[in-house]
Amino acid sequence: MKRFNLRTYALILNDKGEILLSDEMRFGKAFTKFPGGGLEWGEGLADGLKREIQEELGLDAEIGSLFYVNDYFQKSAFQSQDQLISFYFRINKIAFDQIPVTNHTVPLMEEGEKFRWMPVTDLSEEIFTFPIDKHVCMEFKKATL
């Protein structure tokens, strides 16, 4: 069965000009992306992103403006019958000093998720695994610098 898979992601920029990245290992695949994930039944975009941030970072966040939504076909890397529609939001307020960042090896080798800051000036498409994140990375860099 072919279906749509709605995803919502956070663009968290700290006061040092760094953006938060998520390094993950899921289903035997290592990847780097922006924090966030899939919507659950009954959620709106902002509520789903707030839940994802709470689950992943253990923090509350104030969701800001919509930065980007893909307007082209993108097949899921995990479910070949899914078409991804991804929404990226700026985060207006979050406790930066409480974000659980670690000094870890990339790519992540064990199942799970870890976070790190990266200067926006150092962003490049090659850092990211998925096509939409690659595009958003370059758009965000242009808009921020």
N, C-alpha and C positions, 0 to 999 in steps of 0.2 A: 504494500500500500504506500503510495507516494503522499508525503505530507509536508507541511510547513513546520519549521523549528524556529521559534522566536527566541532570540538571545539578547541580553542586555549587559552592557559593560561600562566600567567606571574609568574615567580619565582623572586620576588623582595627582595633582601637581602641588608639590610642597613649596614653601617659601624660599628654598634654595635652588629652584629651577629644575627640580628632579621629578620624574614621573614614576609611578609605582608599576612594576611588572610582576607577573605571576609566572613562575616556572613550575611545571607540573609533569607528573608521570601518571598516566591513566591508560589502562588496557594495554600495557606494554609499550606505549608510545610516550616519548618525552617531547614537550613542547613549551614554548614561551608565548604568552598572550597578555592582554590586559585583564585585570580582575573582573569577575562577573561570571554569568552563566545563563542557563535556560530559565524561561518563565514557567511557572506552575499554573495549573488550571485555576482560573478565577483572579489572577493577579493582573494589575496594570503594569506598565513598564517601570515607573518609578518605584512602586511597591516591590516588584520583583528584584530590582537592583538593590533596594534597601535590605531585603532578605539575604541576597547573595553576599553583600558586604558584611552583614551581621554573621552569616555562616562562615565566611572565609577569614575575616579579620577580627571578628568579635567586637565590632564597633558600630555605633550609629553614625549615619552620614546624612547630610543635607544634599539632596540631588539637585543639580543645577540644570542648565539648558542642554537641550539635545545638540550634540556636536555633529553626528553623522549617522546616516542609515544607508545601507547598501541598496542600490536601485538596480541591481543586476542579479542574474542567477548565480548562486554559489551552492554547490553540493557539499553536504557535510562530509568531513574527513572520517567520521565514525559510523554514520548511518547512511549508506549510499542512496537510500530512498528519500532522504530528507533534503529539503531546500532551506538554506539558512537565510533568515532575515535578522540582521544584527543592528542594534541600536546602541550608540555610544554617547554617554552623558558626562558632562563636566561635573565634578563634585565641588560644591561650594564650601562645605564645612565638614571636617573630620578631625579627630585628634591624631595629628601626624606622629607625635612622639609615642603613641601607643600602638602604632601599626607594627605587627610582629615580623620585622625584616630580619633576615639572617645572612650570614656570610657563607654561601653554599656554592658548590660546584655546578656549573651549567655545561651540558644538560643534566637535569636531575636524574639520578640513577635509581632511586627508590620510589615506590608508589606514594603519592601524596602531592602536596602543594607547598611551595615556599615563595617568599616575596623578597624583592630587592628594589632599591631606588636606582634610577639611572638618569644622569643629566640629559635634559632634552637635547642639548647640543650634540650628544653622542648617539642619539637615536638613528637607526638605519633599518631598512627593510629586512636585512639579513638576520637581525636579532629575532624576528618574529617567525612563527611557524606557519600561520594560516594566512591566506590571501587577503581577507578583509582587514585583519590587523596590520598587515604590511601597508595597505593603502591608508588606513587611519593614521598610522605612525607618521607617514610623510605629510599628510594633511595637517596633523596636529603640530608637527615641527614647523611647518610654514606659518601656521596661524599664531604660534607662540613666540617665535624668534623675530 
